[in-house]
Amino acid sequence: MEHHDGLALEVDQLKKVFRDRSAREVRAVDGISFRVAPGEVVGLLGPNGAGKTTTIKCILGLVRPTSGRVTILGRDVASHYPGILSQVSAVLEGSRNLYWRMTVWENIEFFTGIHGLPRRQHRRYFEHLVERFGLADKRDVEVRKLSQGMKQKTAVVCALAKRTPLVFLDEPTLGLDVETSYELRETLKDLAEEENRTVVLSSHNMDVVQDVCKRVIIMTAGRVVADDSIEHLMGLFKTRAYRLVLRGPAPEGLEAGLAAHFPGLKVQSTPHMTQVRLRLPEPNDIYMLMDLLRDAGATIEEISQEEPDLEKIFLEIGRKERENQCNSRIP
């Protein structure tokens, strides 16, 4: 898969403002910027309403941005539209993009045909994708007769079959069972590595992003609040989450004492044991924690470091962002 020598994608101060029925401005995308290098597989994360899908639609030219600039393979999207779309493929809203009364193979030939790919020249690659995604025995079946998982796989195959250097996948595993979701993301990961594709993947499923992507862009309320490699994010949060099991019920005053120093405190107490979960802002805070527990008369039965995952990191970044927004509103 060939790429432009520069960036595969550059988004610069992109903004999209809608107006609701009362003419009130709604900032779906609020001046975001990011870059994607050739061959990168990047996850786009955020809660509902964060602006992920609007961002993708602005990049693809399906929605006109209020301001800002998008370049694909070094070419400005606005001034090279729609020709620039020959370099991009996408799965938006899952299998709804397919023609359900056409077979799997007919859909592949149709979408690659309107993209300008000669059928005979690329037939072997189409067959390769059908085989990789487990659709070989369904190739001549109408899409409407397939399971949701097979429909979703067909949509992804139709996008990849266009052989574009840049691919957008918006919620590719939405509505899939665990097994099918796992199969789909394993295949995506392998193909991205084998073909050096540049992939931007948007999903609510943290496992999918953590498994397939090496970098993540996290959006909240139309803004980018984090842009980093997943490995680095894991390292930042690795030493901060602990789980402790104490003998017997929680000593009086312990919870209040811990809450004054450590964020994310959760205490569950029974007559026989107490479970404490908390985060240590600094590595040396472990000594303060031990002092507080000793002074309260607590007996530690077990202590373990909780390994972070992308979901916990996402929630923590979101919590900090909400705190920052609240603090900025305080006069």
C-alpha positions as CSV (number, residue, x, y, z in Angstrom):
1,M,0.0,0.0,0.0
2,E,1.7,3.2,-1.2
3,H,1.5,6.5,0.8
4,H,2.3,10.1,0.2
5,D,5.8,11.0,1.6
6,G,4.2,13.4,4.2
7,L,1.3,12.9,6.5
8,A,-1.6,10.6,5.7
9,L,-4.0,13.0,7.5
10,E,-3.8,16.4,9.1
11,V,-6.7,18.1,10.9
12,D,-6.0,21.8,11.8
13,Q,-8.3,23.8,14.1
14,L,-11.4,22.0,12.8
15,K,-14.7,23.4,14.1
16,K,-18.3,22.5,13.3
17,V,-21.2,24.5,14.8
18,F,-24.8,23.5,14.4
19,R,-27.9,25.4,15.4
20,D,-30.8,23.8,17.2
21,R,-34.4,24.7,16.8
22,S,-34.1,27.7,19.1
23,A,-31.1,29.0,17.0
24,R,-28.8,28.2,19.9
25,E,-25.2,27.3,18.8
26,V,-24.1,23.7,19.5
27,R,-20.4,23.2,19.0
28,A,-20.1,19.6,17.9
29,V,-16.4,20.0,17.1
30,D,-14.5,22.8,18.8
31,G,-11.2,23.6,17.1
32,I,-9.5,20.3,17.2
33,S,-6.1,19.5,15.6
34,F,-4.2,16.2,15.1
35,R,-2.0,14.4,12.7
36,V,-1.8,10.9,11.5
37,A,1.4,9.5,9.9
38,P,1.3,6.9,7.1
39,G,0.8,3.4,8.4
40,E,-0.6,4.5,11.8
41,V,-3.6,2.8,13.3
42,V,-5.2,5.4,15.5
43,G,-8.2,5.1,17.8
44,L,-10.7,7.9,18.2
45,L,-12.4,7.7,21.5
46,G,-15.1,9.7,23.4
47,P,-18.5,9.4,25.0
48,N,-21.7,9.9,23.1
49,G,-21.9,13.5,21.8
50,A,-18.1,14.0,21.9
51,G,-17.9,14.8,18.2
52,K,-16.2,11.7,16.9
53,T,-18.6,10.9,14.0
54,T,-19.0,14.6,13.1
55,T,-15.2,14.9,12.9
56,I,-15.0,11.9,10.6
57,K,-17.8,13.2,8.4
58,C,-16.0,16.6,8.2
59,I,-12.8,14.9,7.1
60,L,-14.7,12.9,4.4
61,G,-16.4,16.0,3.1
62,L,-19.9,14.7,4.1
63,V,-20.4,17.6,6.5
64,R,-19.0,21.1,5.7
65,P,-16.9,22.3,8.7
66,T,-17.6,25.8,10.1
67,S,-13.9,26.5,10.0
68,G,-10.5,24.8,10.0
69,R,-8.6,22.7,7.4
70,V,-8.2,19.1,6.6
71,T,-5.5,17.6,4.3
72,I,-5.3,14.0,3.1
73,L,-2.0,12.8,1.7
74,G,-0.9,16.4,1.5
75,R,-3.9,17.7,-0.4
76,D,-6.5,20.0,1.0
77,V,-9.9,18.2,1.1
78,A,-12.0,21.3,0.4
79,S,-10.2,22.3,-2.8
80,H,-9.7,18.7,-4.0
81,Y,-13.2,17.4,-3.3
82,P,-14.5,15.0,-4.5
83,G,-11.4,13.7,-6.2
84,I,-9.6,13.2,-3.0
85,L,-12.1,10.6,-2.0
86,S,-10.3,8.1,-4.3
87,Q,-7.7,7.9,-1.6
88,V,-10.2,7.2,1.2
89,S,-12.7,4.5,2.2
90,A,-14.9,4.3,5.2
91,V,-17.5,2.3,7.1
92,L,-20.0,4.6,8.6
93,E,-23.1,3.4,10.5
94,G,-22.0,-0.2,10.0
95,S,-23.9,-2.4,7.5
96,R,-26.5,0.2,6.7
97,N,-24.2,1.3,3.8
98,L,-24.7,-2.0,2.0
99,Y,-27.3,-3.0,-0.6
100,W,-29.1,-5.7,1.2
101,R,-30.7,-7.3,-1.9
102,M,-27.3,-7.8,-3.5
103,T,-25.0,-10.6,-2.5
104,V,-21.7,-10.2,-0.6
105,W,-19.7,-10.5,-3.8
106,E,-22.0,-8.2,-5.7
107,N,-21.6,-5.5,-3.1
108,I,-17.8,-5.8,-3.3
109,E,-17.9,-5.5,-7.1
110,F,-20.3,-2.6,-7.0
111,F,-18.5,-0.5,-4.4
112,T,-15.0,-1.1,-5.9
113,G,-16.4,-0.5,-9.4
114,I,-17.8,3.0,-8.6
115,H,-14.4,3.6,-6.9
116,G,-12.7,2.9,-10.3
117,L,-11.0,-0.5,-9.5
118,P,-11.0,-2.9,-12.5
119,R,-12.8,-6.0,-11.4
120,R,-10.5,-8.5,-13.2
121,Q,-7.3,-6.9,-12.0
122,H,-8.3,-7.0,-8.3
123,R,-10.3,-10.2,-8.2
124,R,-7.7,-12.2,-6.4
125,Y,-7.5,-9.5,-3.7
126,F,-11.3,-9.5,-3.3
127,E,-11.2,-13.3,-2.8
128,H,-8.4,-12.9,-0.3
129,L,-10.5,-10.5,1.8
130,V,-13.5,-12.7,1.6
131,E,-11.5,-15.6,2.8
132,R,-9.8,-13.7,5.6
133,F,-13.0,-12.4,7.0
134,G,-14.7,-15.8,6.9
135,L,-17.2,-14.9,4.2
136,A,-16.2,-17.5,1.6
137,D,-19.3,-19.7,2.1
138,K,-21.5,-16.6,2.1
139,R,-20.2,-14.8,-0.9
140,D,-23.3,-15.6,-3.1
141,V,-25.8,-14.9,-0.3
142,E,-27.9,-11.8,-0.2
143,V,-26.8,-9.5,2.6
144,R,-30.3,-9.2,4.0
145,K,-30.1,-13.0,4.8
146,L,-26.9,-12.7,6.8
147,S,-26.4,-12.4,10.5
148,Q,-25.5,-9.0,11.9
149,G,-21.9,-10.1,12.3
150,M,-21.7,-11.2,8.7
151,K,-23.2,-7.9,7.5
152,Q,-20.7,-6.0,9.5
153,K,-17.8,-8.0,8.1
154,T,-19.2,-7.4,4.6
155,A,-19.2,-3.7,5.2
156,V,-15.6,-3.7,6.3
157,V,-14.6,-5.9,3.4
158,C,-16.2,-3.5,0.9
159,A,-14.2,-0.6,2.4
160,L,-10.9,-2.4,2.4
161,A,-11.4,-3.8,-1.1
162,K,-11.1,-0.3,-2.5
163,R,-7.4,-0.6,-1.6
164,T,-7.2,3.1,-0.4
165,P,-4.2,4.1,1.7
166,L,-6.5,5.7,4.3
167,V,-9.5,3.9,5.9
168,F,-12.0,5.2,8.5
169,L,-14.0,2.6,10.5
170,D,-16.7,4.2,12.7
171,E,-17.9,1.6,15.2
172,P,-17.0,-1.5,13.1
173,T,-17.9,-3.9,15.9
174,L,-21.2,-2.3,17.0
175,G,-23.8,-4.9,17.8
176,L,-21.5,-7.9,17.4
177,D,-21.2,-10.7,19.8
178,V,-18.0,-11.2,21.7
179,E,-16.6,-14.0,19.5
180,T,-17.4,-12.1,16.2
181,S,-16.0,-8.9,17.6
182,Y,-12.8,-10.7,18.5
183,E,-12.5,-12.3,15.1
184,L,-13.1,-9.0,13.3
185,R,-10.5,-7.0,15.3
186,E,-7.9,-9.7,14.9
187,T,-8.3,-9.7,11.2
188,L,-8.2,-5.9,11.1
189,K,-5.0,-5.8,13.1
190,D,-3.3,-8.3,10.9
191,L,-4.3,-6.6,7.7
192,A,-3.3,-3.2,8.9
193,E,0.2,-4.5,9.7
194,E,0.5,-6.6,6.5
195,E,-0.6,-3.8,4.1
196,N,0.7,-0.8,6.0
197,R,-2.7,0.8,6.0
198,T,-3.5,4.0,7.7
199,V,-6.6,3.4,9.8
200,V,-8.7,5.7,12.0
201,L,-11.0,3.7,14.1
202,S,-13.8,5.1,16.2
203,S,-15.4,2.9,18.8
204,H,-17.1,2.8,22.2
205,N,-15.5,-0.6,22.7
206,M,-12.3,0.0,24.6
207,D,-11.1,-3.5,24.0
208,V,-11.3,-3.0,20.3
209,V,-9.2,0.2,20.3
210,Q,-6.7,-1.2,22.8
211,D,-6.3,-4.4,20.8
212,V,-6.1,-2.8,17.3
213,C,-4.6,0.6,17.7
214,K,-1.2,1.8,18.9
215,R,-2.3,5.4,19.5
216,V,-5.5,7.0,20.8
217,I,-7.1,10.4,20.5
218,I,-9.7,11.1,23.2
219,M,-12.4,13.6,22.6
220,T,-14.8,15.2,25.1
221,A,-17.4,17.9,24.2
222,G,-15.9,18.4,20.8
223,R,-12.3,18.9,22.0
224,V,-9.2,16.7,22.0
225,V,-8.3,16.1,25.7
226,A,-5.6,13.4,25.1
227,D,-3.5,12.3,22.1
228,D,-0.8,9.8,22.9
229,S,0.3,6.2,22.3
230,I,-1.6,3.6,24.3
231,E,1.7,2.2,25.6
232,H,2.7,5.6,27.1
233,L,-0.8,6.1,28.6
234,M,-0.6,2.7,30.2
235,G,2.8,3.7,31.7
236,L,1.5,7.0,33.1
237,F,-1.3,5.2,35.0
238,K,0.5,2.0,35.9
239,T,1.7,2.8,39.4
240,R,-1.3,4.8,40.6
241,A,-4.1,2.3,41.2
242,Y,-4.1,0.0,44.3
243,R,-6.4,-2.5,45.9
244,L,-6.1,-3.3,49.6
245,V,-7.9,-5.9,51.7
246,L,-8.1,-5.1,55.4
247,R,-9.0,-7.5,58.2
248,G,-12.5,-6.8,59.7
249,P,-14.7,-3.8,59.3
250,A,-13.2,-0.4,58.4
251,P,-11.8,1.4,61.5
252,E,-13.7,4.5,62.4
253,G,-12.4,7.6,60.5
254,L,-10.3,5.6,58.1
255,E,-12.4,6.4,55.0
256,A,-12.5,10.1,55.7
257,G,-8.7,10.2,56.4
258,L,-8.0,8.4,53.1
259,A,-10.4,10.5,51.1
260,A,-8.6,13.7,52.2
261,H,-5.4,12.5,50.5
262,F,-6.2,10.0,47.7
263,P,-8.5,10.4,44.7
264,G,-10.8,7.7,43.4
265,L,-11.3,6.2,46.8
266,K,-13.8,3.3,47.1
267,V,-14.3,1.5,50.4
268,Q,-16.5,-1.6,50.8
269,S,-16.8,-2.9,54.3
270,T,-18.3,-6.0,55.9
271,P,-18.0,-7.4,59.4
272,H,-15.2,-9.7,58.2
273,M,-13.2,-7.6,55.7
274,T,-12.8,-4.2,54.1
275,Q,-11.8,-3.7,50.5
276,V,-10.2,-0.4,49.6
277,R,-9.4,0.9,46.1
278,L,-7.6,4.2,45.5
279,R,-5.0,6.0,43.4
280,L,-1.7,7.4,44.5
281,P,-0.9,10.7,42.7
282,E,2.9,10.2,43.5
283,P,4.9,7.1,44.0
284,N,6.1,8.2,47.4
285,D,2.5,8.5,48.6
286,I,2.6,4.7,49.4
287,Y,4.4,5.7,52.6
288,M,1.7,8.1,53.6
289,L,-0.9,5.4,52.9
290,M,0.9,3.0,55.2
291,D,1.1,5.6,57.9
292,L,-2.6,6.4,57.7
293,L,-3.5,2.7,57.9
294,R,-1.2,2.0,60.8
295,D,-2.5,5.1,62.8
296,A,-6.1,3.9,62.2
297,G,-5.3,0.5,63.5
298,A,-6.0,-1.3,60.2
299,T,-4.5,-4.7,59.5
300,I,-3.5,-5.3,55.9
301,E,-4.4,-8.8,54.6
302,E,-3.6,-8.1,51.0
303,I,-2.3,-5.3,48.8
304,S,-2.0,-5.4,45.0
305,Q,-1.3,-3.0,42.2
306,E,-4.2,-2.8,39.7
307,E,-3.1,-3.0,36.1
308,P,-4.6,-0.2,34.1
309,D,-6.6,-0.8,30.9
310,L,-7.8,1.7,28.4
311,E,-11.3,1.9,29.9
312,K,-9.9,3.0,33.3
313,I,-7.6,5.5,31.6
314,F,-10.5,6.9,29.5
315,L,-12.6,7.3,32.7
316,E,-9.8,9.0,34.6
317,I,-9.0,11.4,31.8
318,G,-12.7,12.3,31.5
319,R,-12.9,12.8,35.3
320,K,-10.0,15.2,35.2
321,E,-11.4,17.1,32.3
322,R,-14.7,17.6,34.1
323,E,-12.8,18.8,37.2
324,N,-10.9,21.3,35.0
325,Q,-14.1,22.6,33.5
326,C,-15.7,23.1,36.9
327,N,-12.6,24.9,38.2
328,S,-12.5,27.1,35.2
329,R,-16.1,28.3,35.9
330,I,-15.3,29.2,39.5
331,P,-14.7,33.0,39.7
